[in-house]
Amino acid sequence: MKIRKILNNSAVITRDSNNKEIIVMGKGIAYNKKNGDSIDQDKVYKTFSADSQTIHSRIIEMIDEIPVKYIDLSEQIINIAKEKLETPLNDSIYISLTDHIYTSIQRYHEGIPLKNKLQWEIKHFYQKEFEIGQEAVMLIKNETGISMLEDEAGFIAVHIVSAELDGEVHNSYQITNFIQQITHIVKYYFSIEFDVESLAYHRFVTHLKFFGHRIFLQNNKKENPLDNDLLEIIKEKYVQPYLCSLKIKEYVEQKYDYILDNDELLYLTIHIAKIIKQ
């Protein structure tokens, strides 16, 4: 590939094998280069297609406004997340996380760090993502000399969660609040305290994360619905967990105008039954 336009030392515009315009990013990819020079493929860490015009335009705007060192820092954090989560991340994280890190560091320079109102929920609902956020905070300190509050690990974790789902940070905060409400229903129904380190709790929260995602997308279509007989068996075996699931069903229908089907009731009942046995 040949460089068509240099955006900065770490980003260029070129064309792919189908002659489509793309943005290619890589640390030092355009250093001492000029238009027409070949691109060192070994330095490329991300390619953005112009098929997504919104992301394409936002990438160019970000590169124009944010210093390269913050783009490179964000890329390091994203690579850590990809390695530890072993799951695809929405391309929008290259924009949202970079912008967040840049503005957060600017705020710290100005002496106005932000507190994270959902810190406890993020820390316990998204444990892996929060640990990556903590690692990111240490990386930021090593690269910039700025010691950030643990709250920042929570903010970074939400950006990662968003990229795991649909790329919209706002939806991740909605889902976090949703998980909080559902866990409260279960907690008070059974008058228990959760063991937030248990595998059952982690699985329950993971289920709620994707359950919440379906709700905010208003997607309740099932390609392979479960046999209703199975729900009847579960209802008899786990009476109280099932009744608790019905309370959740009522809450979700009233608040989110989302109708839970039998599959969702069944999975909720099973998860609740496991979590109250911990």
Sequence and secondary structure as in RCSB ss.txt:
>XXXX:A:sequence
MKIRKILNNSAVITRDSNNKEIIVMGKGIAYNKKNGDSIDQDKVYKTFSADSQTIHSRIIEMIDEIPVKYIDLSE
QIINIAKEKLETPLNDSIYISLTDHIYTSIQRYHEGIPLKNKLQWEIKHFYQKEFEIGQEAVMLIKNETGISMLE
DEAGFIAVHIVSAELDGEVHNSYQITNFIQQITHIVKYYFSIEFDVESLAYHRFVTHLKFFGHRIFLQNNKKENP
LDNDLLEIIKEKYVQPYLCSLKIKEYVEQKYDYILDNDELLYLTIHIAKIIKQ
>XXXX:A:secstr
 B SEEEETTEEEEE TTS EEEEE TTTTTT  TT B  GGG  EEEETTSHHHHHHHHHHHHHS HHHHHHHH
HHHHHHHHHH S   TTHHHHHHHHHHHHHHHHHTT     TTHHHHHHHSHHHHHHHHHHHHHHHHHH     T
HHHHHHHHHHHHHHTTS HHHHHHHHHHHHHHHHHHHHHHT    TTSHHHHHHHHHHHHHHHHHHHT    SS 
  HHHHHHHHHHSHHHHHHHHHHHHHHHHHH     HHHHHHHHHHHHHHTT 
